[in-house]
Amino acid sequence: MNAVDARLRNARDAARRRAWVDAALVAAPWLLVAATLAWRTHAAPWSLAVVVATLLAGALHAWQRGRGFDDRWLARQLDARRRDMDDSADLLFPHATPDTALQHLQRERLRQRVQNGSAIDLRAPWHIRGLLVGAALAAACIVAIVLYPATQPATRTTPATPEAAATQARPARLVGQRIEIRQPAYTNLPTRSIDTLEAKIPEGSTLHWQLDFTPTPRRVELVFHDGERLALRREGGSWIGSRRIAKPSLYRLQLEHPLPPEQAGPHRLEVVVDQPPQLRALQPRQTLSLLEPGQRSWTLEFEATDDYGLAPNARLQITRTIGGGENITTRKQVVTLRGRGDPTGKRYRHRIDLAALGLVAGDDVIARLSISDRRAPDPQTTQSPSYILRWPPEPIPTATDLDGLVKRVMPAYFRSQRQIIIDAEALLKEKPALAADRYLARSDAIGVDQRLLRLRYGQFLGEETGGTPKVLPTNDAQDLQQVILGEEPAVAAAEPHDDEHGDEHAGDLQRQPTFGEEQAVLEQFGHTHDHAEAATLLDPGTRKLLRAALDEMWQSELNLRQGHPELALPYAHRALAFIKQVQQAERIYLPRIGSQLPPIDPSRRLGGEREGLGDRRDPLAEATTADPVVAEAWRALAPVTTGEAATAPDLDALADWVASHETGDADPLELAVAIDALRRDANCLDCRQRLRQLLWPLLAPPPAGTGERPSAGPVGNAYLDALGREARP
């Protein structure tokens, strides 16, 4: 075989392998579906037949795909994919022998092209979309098969005839069991069946037992751990009974003759308690929100989830408070909301129009959402925290007296350092266009402004303000108003006073004191601003920051007055940084008052009066356990040495105590199982040890002990003895 034939054969073989792989990928998901079906049906004969049929169908499909790759297919593919074949690829194969010299020449030419041309690739492209669709359908079938509830008939043997009754010599034996679980309607869960005597069920489910015995017993009862009994009735060859289970329980089968130990129980019924709805606020994030400027509405959004399903509607209670102080009234309204989402998870959204609600400054809007689940007949309800939208009233600055000032914001003129920086930077930009004297005059004017600001800050550190011109605003109330409105304070600069060493009040601010202004009252009746230690309007940390800012302002002023704003800018920036820290500080003035204790009455000291004192000779009462049942049982279960008789605990009293008391973290069903095991075998050492371990967390902690009173010493003992002799008649 020459190179041309080898190339053609390799191309055909590669295309055949690609077809087989493609067929396998198509059949593999459905083979998994058949295998899952066989597993789910416990390898039933018909399911095995489905598996075999799927294998045969896949093999037949692969064989049919592979047998079509012959010479004629190869010729068609070459003509379709390569133009240099000139639709004459059929001449390359032995079945097409050239009849003419022209055909022979064409054949040689084609073989030469195949030999010298590029590699031949005739493989079909992957059908990705088809493979994905097939795999998705197969996966859906597998999920449906796995999740489909299996209903299996109860395992039965040959039905017992009425003549085959249980006897003492031949006791009955359980040969088949089936429990039908009818789950509550609010869970939306279908009825299901199990073939075991233990189950995990939703709260409030109804169980329907169907039990088969051989030989047939005369009576069958279900005895629960709380003492209740359920007598089963006989229908045909089975014993049937129903009961609604609302709490975790243990039960065992009781016949006229004991069952084998492996079937005697007890059997456990675990109850899944319905959880209340879970509610989470998405908007707002915090419980207290302040009304923003221009806000016209308030949007509330909540998310609720429940394990079985939520009620169709939720209730949003909106309360508006009106007034202030002791004259507050409320208006309430309830809005019904319908959520969006599936039954187990919904979102609720509501927008409150504040204008329609009539909200004014000083009012609050309080919203609270409540949602219930579909539990019947007693649905569980969950309420969200109260979310408050507050429109704060206008702040009213007040003062108590000369010594105590209420907490307030810092004055507005603590922000004017930025304007000095802006003016200095603007002057540097205009320097090329200004004359030297004009440049120096403007720099000196900015330096004067820096000095004025420095002197104003110095008032809060006890510095003198000699030579300070009139400064506006002159009222802290105006400062506070400017802070609220976000305005910059107006500073009117005048020529500075050169005499800073004259009379101590010569440089004070030339203004008339305002009635009720705390700074004016302090200036009129006191003189503490010239002593740094007496300046207590600021706390020590804030005074330290302000002192650093004044130092930087001094250097900035020095360079500005000398006509060097470029050297003054670094100091001005640092001063601004310190001032921003001062802005963030809180100012609280603490009154300098001492503690005023009531005067001491000397006539009552060491008077020897003992009226109202108790008897020191009262004995200590012995501590007793409030409920000694658990403690007595725990002591009775203590291990004994060889040769000693074990003490039998009162299991009936212990069982009654477990049924009527909260056991905390201990599992009451585990306690019931341990008590039942010890009741059936009183000599079981492992059962005694197991029950003792379960009782340990239920023991009450011992009461706190009392220690011996320390001796009072010789003098104290003599005094106490004298008191005792005096008290005796």
HELIX and SHEET records of a PDB file:
HELIX    1   1 ALA A    3  ARG A   40  1                                  38    
HELIX    2   2 PRO A   45  ARG A   67  1                                  23    
HELIX    3   3 ASP A   71  ARG A   81  1                                  11    
HELIX    4   4 ARG A   83  MET A   85  5                                   3    
HELIX    5   5 ALA A   89  LEU A   92  5                                   4    
HELIX    6   6 ALA A  101  ASN A  116  1                                  16    
HELIX    7   7 ILE A  128  LEU A  147  1                                  20    
HELIX    8   8 ALA A  185  THR A  187  5                                   3    
HELIX    9   9 PRO A  261  GLN A  263  5                                   3    
HELIX   10  10 LEU A  354  LEU A  357  1                                   4    
HELIX   11  11 ALA A  412  ARG A  415  5                                   4    
HELIX   12  12 GLN A  417  GLU A  430  1                                  14    
HELIX   13  13 LYS A  431  ALA A  433  5                                   3    
HELIX   14  14 ALA A  436  GLY A  458  1                                  23    
HELIX   15  15 GLN A  459  LEU A  461  5                                   3    
HELIX   16  16 ASP A  476  LEU A  485  1                                  10    
HELIX   17  17 GLU A  518  PHE A  525  1                                   8    
HELIX   18  18 ALA A  532  ALA A  534  5                                   3    
HELIX   19  19 PRO A  540  ARG A  561  1                                  22    
HELIX   20  20 PRO A  565  GLN A  584  1                                  20    
HELIX   21  21 PRO A  602  ARG A  604  5                                   3    
HELIX   22  22 VAL A  629  ALA A  636  1                                   8    
HELIX   23  23 LEU A  651  SER A  660  1                                  10    
HELIX   24  24 PRO A  668  ARG A  680  1                                  13    
HELIX   25  25 LEU A  685  LEU A  695  1                                  11    
HELIX   26  26 TRP A  696  LEU A  698  5                                   3    
HELIX   27  27 GLY A  713  ALA A  727  1                                  15    
SHEET    1   A 5 ARG A 192  ILE A 194  0                                        
SHEET    2   A 5 ARG A 173  ARG A 182 -1                                        
SHEET    3   A 5 SER A 205  THR A 214 -1                                        
SHEET    4   A 5 SER A 238  ILE A 245 -1                                        
SHEET    5   A 5 ARG A 233  GLU A 235 -1                                        
SHEET    1   B 5 ALA A 199  PRO A 202  0                                        
SHEET    2   B 5 HIS A 267  VAL A 272  1                                        
SHEET    3   B 5 SER A 249  LEU A 255 -1                                        
SHEET    4   B 5 VAL A 220  PHE A 224 -1                                        
SHEET    5   B 5 ARG A 229  ALA A 231 -1                                        
SHEET    1   C 4 GLN A 278  GLN A 283  0                                        
SHEET    2   C 4 SER A 297  THR A 305 -1                                        
SHEET    3   C 4 GLY A 345  ASP A 353 -1                                        
SHEET    4   C 4 ARG A 340  ASP A 342 -1                                        
SHEET    1   D 5 LEU A 288  LEU A 290  0                                        
SHEET    2   D 5 TYR A 387  ARG A 390  1                                        
SHEET    3   D 5 ASP A 364  SER A 372 -1                                        
SHEET    4   D 5 ASN A 313  ILE A 322 -1                                        
SHEET    5   D 5 THR A 329  ARG A 338 -1                                        
SHEET    1   E 4 LEU A 288  LEU A 290  0                                        
SHEET    2   E 4 TYR A 387  ARG A 390  1                                        
SHEET    3   E 4 ASP A 364  SER A 372 -1                                        
SHEET    4   E 4 THR A 381  GLN A 383 -1                                        
SHEET    1   F 2 LEU A 405  ARG A 408  0                                        
SHEET    2   F 2 ARG A 587  TYR A 589 -1                                        
END                                                                             
